[in-house]
Amino acid sequence: MEIIPAIDLLGGKVVRLYKGDFNQVTEYSDSPVDVASRYNSAGIKSLHVVDLDGARTGNPAHLAEITEITSTVGMAVQVGGGIRQIEQARAIIAAGAERVVVGSTAAAEPDTVIGWFGELGPDAIVVGVDVNIEGDQDPIVKTHGWTESSGQTLWALMDQYMDAGARNFLCTDISRDGTLEGPNMELYAECTRRYPKASVIASGGLSSAAEFPALQATGVTGVVTGKALLDGRLTIAEIEQFLQNG
């Protein structure tokens, strides 16, 4: 299981939102490349970048920061936020990103995104599925910065993409994101049980390194960590120790 630090960008700064609320913003740094360099110098290989301005407006706004990170730091970067046209995906890959994370458009227009596989290849696309779970009901995929419902269940959407050759999914439980309440282990275990050939990356709620073994046991291939690492509840040294022992 890979540990992937997240850098969420808003107005060029590294921030975190609480449960996706743009009115509850914590700023951490005004230099994304410095944050990325710190992770890279510790031996962490991959980075997850979220363009929050892009997620809100549908217009990716941080190509300069992405280019700086990929050209000077040299990590494997995946980028999400506001990617709704193939031209935007091309621009992000041209900026040096290895993969683009497509969320709102992937849920609203799956046939469109599946069509991108022909040019970009399925390995260059991560299907971002941000879910809301009410009681015992199936997870519902949310879109547009988590402000709208797609009306589709997680399972129906993953069925469609798996049938089309997709393999990479980033699954976020919105209710856990930024809360440090712990990941939704049941959700991720169900994802990998239903789709054993999928590469599922978990996101949302990680609070400490103590949760790594249980997450790994669910079968996910990676976990994105944002707030816990930025707040110091999870340390780079703990990540290194887990990776060495894994």
C-alpha positions as YAML, in Angstrom:
chain: A
units: angstrom
residues:
- id: 1
  name: MET
  ca: [0.00, 0.00, 0.00]
- id: 2
  name: GLU
  ca: [1.37, 3.36, -1.08]
- id: 3
  name: ILE
  ca: [1.11, 6.44, 1.14]
- id: 4
  name: ILE
  ca: [0.34, 9.52, -0.98]
- id: 5
  name: PRO
  ca: [0.50, 12.99, 0.59]
- id: 6
  name: ALA
  ca: [-2.11, 15.46, -0.64]
- id: 7
  name: ILE
  ca: [-1.55, 19.09, -1.48]
- id: 8
  name: ASP
  ca: [-4.82, 21.00, -1.84]
- id: 9
  name: LEU
  ca: [-4.38, 24.30, -3.67]
- id: 10
  name: LEU
  ca: [-6.58, 27.36, -3.28]
- id: 11
  name: GLY
  ca: [-5.39, 30.68, -4.61]
- id: 12
  name: GLY
  ca: [-1.88, 29.25, -4.98]
- id: 13
  name: LYS
  ca: [-1.66, 28.26, -1.31]
- id: 14
  name: VAL
  ca: [-1.64, 24.86, 0.37]
- id: 15
  name: VAL
  ca: [-4.87, 24.55, 2.36]
- id: 16
  name: ARG
  ca: [-7.31, 22.02, 3.76]
- id: 17
  name: LEU
  ca: [-11.09, 22.25, 3.82]
- id: 18
  name: TYR
  ca: [-13.27, 20.74, 6.54]
- id: 19
  name: LYS
  ca: [-15.69, 18.28, 4.88]
- id: 20
  name: GLY
  ca: [-15.24, 20.12, 1.59]
- id: 21
  name: ASP
  ca: [-16.60, 23.40, 3.00]
- id: 22
  name: PHE
  ca: [-14.99, 26.42, 1.31]
- id: 23
  name: ASN
  ca: [-16.04, 28.50, 4.33]
- id: 24
  name: GLN
  ca: [-13.89, 26.34, 6.62]
- id: 25
  name: VAL
  ca: [-10.36, 26.72, 5.24]
- id: 26
  name: THR
  ca: [-7.06, 26.16, 7.03]
- id: 27
  name: GLU
  ca: [-3.96, 27.58, 5.32]
- id: 28
  name: TYR
  ca: [-0.67, 25.70, 5.71]
- id: 29
  name: SER
  ca: [1.80, 27.19, 3.23]
- id: 30
  name: ASP
  ca: [2.07, 29.71, 0.43]
- id: 31
  name: SER
  ca: [4.70, 27.56, -1.34]
- id: 32
  name: PRO
  ca: [3.37, 24.27, -2.75]
- id: 33
  name: VAL
  ca: [6.79, 23.38, -4.18]
- id: 34
  name: ASP
  ca: [8.39, 23.66, -0.73]
- id: 35
  name: VAL
  ca: [5.82, 21.28, 0.73]
- id: 36
  name: ALA
  ca: [6.35, 18.82, -2.13]
- id: 37
  name: SER
  ca: [10.13, 19.07, -1.78]
- id: 38
  name: ARG
  ca: [9.91, 18.22, 1.91]
- id: 39
  name: TYR
  ca: [7.99, 15.04, 1.13]
- id: 40
  name: ASN
  ca: [10.29, 14.13, -1.75]
- id: 41
  name: SER
  ca: [13.44, 14.57, 0.32]
- id: 42
  name: ALA
  ca: [12.07, 12.00, 2.76]
- id: 43
  name: GLY
  ca: [11.77, 9.42, 0.00]
- id: 44
  name: ILE
  ca: [8.04, 9.69, -0.70]
- id: 45
  name: LYS
  ca: [7.54, 9.00, -4.40]
- id: 46
  name: SER
  ca: [4.02, 10.18, -5.21]
- id: 47
  name: LEU
  ca: [1.92, 13.28, -4.64]
- id: 48
  name: HIS
  ca: [-1.79, 13.98, -4.93]
- id: 49
  name: VAL
  ca: [-2.59, 17.56, -5.97]
- id: 50
  name: VAL
  ca: [-6.12, 18.96, -5.76]
- id: 51
  name: ASP
  ca: [-6.96, 22.19, -7.56]
- id: 52
  name: LEU
  ca: [-9.77, 23.45, -5.33]
- id: 53
  name: ASP
  ca: [-10.38, 26.51, -7.48]
- id: 54
  name: GLY
  ca: [-10.76, 24.17, -10.43]
- id: 55
  name: ALA
  ca: [-13.13, 21.90, -8.53]
- id: 56
  name: ARG
  ca: [-15.35, 24.85, -7.72]
- id: 57
  name: THR
  ca: [-15.32, 26.59, -11.10]
- id: 58
  name: GLY
  ca: [-14.55, 23.89, -13.66]
- id: 59
  name: ASN
  ca: [-11.46, 25.78, -14.82]
- id: 60
  name: PRO
  ca: [-8.11, 24.38, -13.60]
- id: 61
  name: ALA
  ca: [-6.21, 27.28, -12.07]
- id: 62
  name: HIS
  ca: [-2.85, 25.93, -10.90]
- id: 63
  name: LEU
  ca: [-0.96, 24.76, -13.98]
- id: 64
  name: ALA
  ca: [2.01, 26.94, -13.02]
- id: 65
  name: GLU
  ca: [2.28, 25.34, -9.57]
- id: 66
  name: ILE
  ca: [1.90, 21.84, -11.04]
- id: 67
  name: THR
  ca: [4.61, 22.56, -13.60]
- id: 68
  name: GLU
  ca: [6.94, 23.85, -10.90]
- id: 69
  name: ILE
  ca: [6.40, 20.77, -8.74]
- id: 70
  name: THR
  ca: [6.86, 18.26, -11.57]
- id: 71
  name: SER
  ca: [9.85, 20.04, -13.11]
- id: 72
  name: THR
  ca: [11.81, 20.82, -9.95]
- id: 73
  name: VAL
  ca: [10.79, 18.16, -7.43]
- id: 74
  name: GLY
  ca: [10.42, 15.14, -9.69]
- id: 75
  name: MET
  ca: [7.66, 13.24, -7.88]
- id: 76
  name: ALA
  ca: [4.97, 11.20, -9.62]
- id: 77
  name: VAL
  ca: [2.02, 13.57, -9.48]
- id: 78
  name: GLN
  ca: [-1.67, 12.93, -9.95]
- id: 79
  name: VAL
  ca: [-3.90, 16.00, -10.26]
- id: 80
  name: GLY
  ca: [-7.62, 16.49, -9.76]
- id: 81
  name: GLY
  ca: [-10.04, 19.37, -9.61]
- id: 82
  name: GLY
  ca: [-12.18, 20.83, -12.38]
- id: 83
  name: ILE
  ca: [-11.11, 18.49, -15.19]
- id: 84
  name: ARG
  ca: [-14.20, 18.45, -17.39]
- id: 85
  name: GLN
  ca: [-12.74, 18.52, -20.89]
- id: 86
  name: ILE
  ca: [-10.03, 16.44, -22.50]
- id: 87
  name: GLU
  ca: [-8.12, 19.64, -23.34]
- id: 88
  name: GLN
  ca: [-7.78, 20.31, -19.62]
- id: 89
  name: ALA
  ca: [-6.51, 16.78, -19.01]
- id: 90
  name: ARG
  ca: [-3.99, 17.21, -21.84]
- id: 91
  name: ALA
  ca: [-2.75, 20.48, -20.33]
- id: 92
  name: ILE
  ca: [-2.23, 18.91, -16.91]
- id: 93
  name: ILE
  ca: [-0.35, 15.96, -18.36]
- id: 94
  name: ALA
  ca: [1.71, 18.40, -20.45]
- id: 95
  name: ALA
  ca: [2.55, 20.16, -17.17]
- id: 96
  name: GLY
  ca: [4.22, 16.93, -16.06]
- id: 97
  name: ALA
  ca: [1.49, 15.07, -14.19]
- id: 98
  name: GLU
  ca: [1.41, 11.30, -14.67]
- id: 99
  name: ARG
  ca: [-2.33, 10.95, -14.07]
- id: 100
  name: VAL
  ca: [-5.42, 13.11, -13.92]
- id: 101
  name: VAL
  ca: [-8.21, 12.51, -11.43]
- id: 102
  name: VAL
  ca: [-11.60, 13.07, -13.04]
- id: 103
  name: GLY
  ca: [-14.54, 13.29, -10.66]
- id: 104
  name: SER
  ca: [-17.57, 15.40, -11.57]
- id: 105
  name: THR
  ca: [-17.38, 14.70, -15.30]
- id: 106
  name: ALA
  ca: [-16.67, 11.01, -14.67]
- id: 107
  name: ALA
  ca: [-19.95, 10.78, -12.74]
- id: 108
  name: ALA
  ca: [-22.07, 13.05, -14.94]
- id: 109
  name: GLU
  ca: [-20.72, 12.00, -18.35]
- id: 110
  name: PRO
  ca: [-19.13, 8.56, -18.09]
- id: 111
  name: ASP
  ca: [-19.31, 7.94, -21.84]
- id: 112
  name: THR
  ca: [-17.30, 11.13, -22.41]
- id: 113
  name: VAL
  ca: [-14.53, 10.17, -20.00]
- id: 114
  name: ILE
  ca: [-14.43, 6.60, -21.25]
- id: 115
  name: GLY
  ca: [-13.85, 8.12, -24.68]
- id: 116
  name: TRP
  ca: [-10.71, 9.80, -23.34]
- id: 117
  name: PHE
  ca: [-9.17, 6.37, -22.76]
- id: 118
  name: GLY
  ca: [-8.51, 6.09, -26.48]
- id: 119
  name: GLU
  ca: [-6.18, 9.10, -26.51]
- id: 120
  name: LEU
  ca: [-4.79, 9.28, -22.98]
- id: 121
  name: GLY
  ca: [-4.98, 5.60, -22.06]
- id: 122
  name: PRO
  ca: [-6.82, 4.24, -19.01]
- id: 123
  name: ASP
  ca: [-3.63, 4.30, -16.91]
- id: 124
  name: ALA
  ca: [-3.48, 8.11, -17.19]
- id: 125
  name: ILE
  ca: [-6.96, 8.54, -15.73]
- id: 126
  name: VAL
  ca: [-8.07, 8.04, -12.14]
- id: 127
  name: VAL
  ca: [-11.83, 7.95, -11.70]
- id: 128
  name: GLY
  ca: [-12.56, 10.04, -8.62]
- id: 129
  name: VAL
  ca: [-15.62, 8.85, -6.74]
- id: 130
  name: ASP
  ca: [-16.60, 11.11, -3.85]
- id: 131
  name: VAL
  ca: [-19.41, 9.46, -1.94]
- id: 132
  name: ASN
  ca: [-22.06, 10.34, 0.58]
- id: 133
  name: ILE
  ca: [-23.47, 7.52, 2.68]
- id: 134
  name: GLU
  ca: [-26.83, 7.76, 4.43]
- id: 135
  name: GLY
  ca: [-27.51, 5.00, 6.92]
- id: 136
  name: ASP
  ca: [-27.57, 1.57, 5.29]
- id: 137
  name: GLN
  ca: [-28.11, 2.92, 1.79]
- id: 138
  name: ASP
  ca: [-25.64, 2.42, -1.06]
- id: 139
  name: PRO
  ca: [-23.01, 5.17, -1.39]
- id: 140
  name: ILE
  ca: [-24.13, 8.01, -3.68]
- id: 141
  name: VAL
  ca: [-21.53, 9.78, -5.83]
- id: 142
  name: LYS
  ca: [-21.37, 13.58, -5.34]
- id: 143
  name: THR
  ca: [-20.04, 16.11, -7.87]
- id: 144
  name: HIS
  ca: [-18.97, 19.75, -8.33]
- id: 145
  name: GLY
  ca: [-16.93, 20.12, -5.18]
- id: 146
  name: TRP
  ca: [-19.37, 17.84, -3.33]
- id: 147
  name: THR
  ca: [-22.22, 20.33, -3.75]
- id: 148
  name: GLU
  ca: [-24.41, 18.24, -6.08]
- id: 149
  name: SER
  ca: [-25.59, 14.63, -6.25]
- id: 150
  name: SER
  ca: [-24.97, 12.61, -9.40]
- id: 151
  name: GLY
  ca: [-27.94, 10.40, -8.59]
- id: 152
  name: GLN
  ca: [-25.75, 7.34, -9.18]
- id: 153
  name: THR
  ca: [-24.58, 4.75, -6.72]
- id: 154
  name: LEU
  ca: [-20.88, 4.06, -6.38]
- id: 155
  name: TRP
  ca: [-21.39, 0.48, -7.51]
- id: 156
  name: ALA
  ca: [-23.27, 1.38, -10.69]
- id: 157
  name: LEU
  ca: [-20.59, 3.86, -11.71]
- id: 158
  name: MET
  ca: [-17.71, 1.51, -10.96]
- id: 159
  name: ASP
  ca: [-19.46, -1.26, -12.90]
- id: 160
  name: GLN
  ca: [-19.60, 0.95, -15.97]
- id: 161
  name: TYR
  ca: [-15.97, 2.02, -15.77]
- id: 162
  name: MET
  ca: [-14.60, -1.43, -15.03]
- id: 163
  name: ASP
  ca: [-16.47, -2.80, -18.05]
- id: 164
  name: ALA
  ca: [-14.80, -0.07, -20.16]
- id: 165
  name: GLY
  ca: [-11.28, -0.97, -19.00]
- id: 166
  name: ALA
  ca: [-10.74, 1.53, -16.17]
- id: 167
  name: ARG
  ca: [-8.64, 0.28, -13.29]
- id: 168
  name: ASN
  ca: [-7.75, 3.33, -11.16]
- id: 169
  name: PHE
  ca: [-10.21, 4.75, -8.64]
- id: 170
  name: LEU
  ca: [-9.84, 7.32, -5.89]
- id: 171
  name: CYS
  ca: [-12.64, 6.82, -3.38]
- id: 172
  name: THR
  ca: [-13.41, 9.51, -0.80]
- id: 173
  name: ASP
  ca: [-15.98, 9.28, 1.97]
- id: 174
  name: ILE
  ca: [-17.01, 12.94, 2.20]
- id: 175
  name: SER
  ca: [-18.21, 12.59, 5.78]
- id: 176
  name: ARG
  ca: [-14.71, 11.61, 6.88]
- id: 177
  name: ASP
  ca: [-12.63, 14.06, 4.83]
- id: 178
  name: GLY
  ca: [-10.61, 16.45, 6.96]
- id: 179
  name: THR
  ca: [-12.17, 15.16, 10.19]
- id: 180
  name: LEU
  ca: [-9.36, 12.87, 11.45]
- id: 181
  name: GLU
  ca: [-12.10, 10.40, 12.46]
- id: 182
  name: GLY
  ca: [-10.48, 7.46, 10.71]
- id: 183
  name: PRO
  ca: [-11.07, 6.00, 7.23]
- id: 184
  name: ASN
  ca: [-14.24, 4.14, 6.33]
- id: 185
  name: MET
  ca: [-12.72, 0.66, 6.39]
- id: 186
  name: GLU
  ca: [-16.01, -1.04, 5.52]
- id: 187
  name: LEU
  ca: [-16.40, 1.05, 2.37]
- id: 188
  name: TYR
  ca: [-12.92, 0.24, 1.07]
- id: 189
  name: ALA
  ca: [-13.18, -3.45, 1.92]
- id: 190
  name: GLU
  ca: [-16.44, -3.59, -0.04]
- id: 191
  name: CYS
  ca: [-14.84, -1.80, -3.01]
- id: 192
  name: THR
  ca: [-12.00, -4.29, -3.25]
- id: 193
  name: ARG
  ca: [-14.30, -7.25, -2.62]
- id: 194
  name: ARG
  ca: [-16.56, -6.25, -5.50]
- id: 195
  name: TYR
  ca: [-13.72, -5.18, -7.80]
- id: 196
  name: PRO
  ca: [-10.61, -7.27, -7.06]
- id: 197
  name: LYS
  ca: [-8.93, -6.14, -10.31]
- id: 198
  name: ALA
  ca: [-9.34, -2.45, -9.52]
- id: 199
  name: SER
  ca: [-6.64, -0.24, -8.03]
- id: 200
  name: VAL
  ca: [-8.51, 1.60, -5.28]
- id: 201
  name: ILE
  ca: [-6.93, 4.54, -3.45]
- id: 202
  name: ALA
  ca: [-8.58, 5.47, -0.16]
- id: 203
  name: SER
  ca: [-9.12, 9.06, 0.88]
- id: 204
  name: GLY
  ca: [-10.72, 10.77, 3.84]
- id: 205
  name: GLY
  ca: [-10.37, 10.62, 7.60]
- id: 206
  name: LEU
  ca: [-6.88, 9.20, 8.15]
- id: 207
  name: SER
  ca: [-5.72, 10.28, 11.60]
- id: 208
  name: SER
  ca: [-2.55, 8.33, 12.36]
- id: 209
  name: ALA
  ca: [-0.11, 5.66, 11.26]
- id: 210
  name: ALA
  ca: [-1.92, 3.22, 13.56]
- id: 211
  name: GLU
  ca: [-4.64, 2.97, 10.90]
- id: 212
  name: PHE
  ca: [-2.27, 1.82, 8.14]
- id: 213
  name: PRO
  ca: [-2.44, -1.94, 8.89]
- id: 214
  name: ALA
  ca: [-6.25, -2.02, 8.89]
- id: 215
  name: LEU
  ca: [-6.36, 0.02, 5.69]
- id: 216
  name: GLN
  ca: [-3.87, -2.29, 4.02]
- id: 217
  name: ALA
  ca: [-6.00, -5.25, 5.07]
- id: 218
  name: THR
  ca: [-8.95, -3.84, 3.10]
- id: 219
  name: GLY
  ca: [-6.99, -4.39, -0.11]
- id: 220
  name: VAL
  ca: [-6.60, -0.77, -1.21]
- id: 221
  name: THR
  ca: [-3.44, -0.03, -3.20]
- id: 222
  name: GLY
  ca: [-2.86, 3.39, -1.67]
- id: 223
  name: VAL
  ca: [-4.12, 6.01, 0.74]
- id: 224
  name: VAL
  ca: [-4.11, 9.77, 0.37]
- id: 225
  name: THR
  ca: [-3.29, 11.72, 3.51]
- id: 226
  name: GLY
  ca: [-3.77, 15.45, 3.85]
- id: 227
  name: LYS
  ca: [-4.71, 16.98, 7.18]
- id: 228
  name: ALA
  ca: [-3.08, 14.35, 9.41]
- id: 229
  name: LEU
  ca: [0.31, 14.86, 7.78]
- id: 230
  name: LEU
  ca: [0.05, 18.65, 7.59]
- id: 231
  name: ASP
  ca: [-1.01, 18.84, 11.24]
- id: 232
  name: GLY
  ca: [1.77, 16.54, 12.43]
- id: 233
  name: ARG
  ca: [-0.54, 13.78, 13.69]
- id: 234
  name: LEU
  ca: [1.15, 11.60, 11.08]
- id: 235
  name: THR
  ca: [4.88, 12.05, 10.52]
- id: 236
  name: ILE
  ca: [7.08, 11.42, 7.52]
- id: 237
  name: ALA
  ca: [9.19, 9.13, 9.71]
- id: 238
  name: GLU
  ca: [6.13, 7.00, 10.48]
- id: 239
  name: ILE
  ca: [5.35, 6.72, 6.78]
- id: 240
  name: GLU
  ca: [8.92, 5.63, 6.04]
- id: 241
  name: GLN
  ca: [8.79, 3.04, 8.81]
- id: 242
  name: PHE
  ca: [5.53, 1.57, 7.49]
- id: 243
  name: LEU
  ca: [6.84, 1.39, 3.93]
- id: 244
  name: GLN
  ca: [10.08, -0.27, 5.05]
- id: 245
  name: ASN
  ca: [8.21, -2.85, 7.12]
- id: 246
  name: GLY
  ca: [5.52, -3.44, 4.49]
...
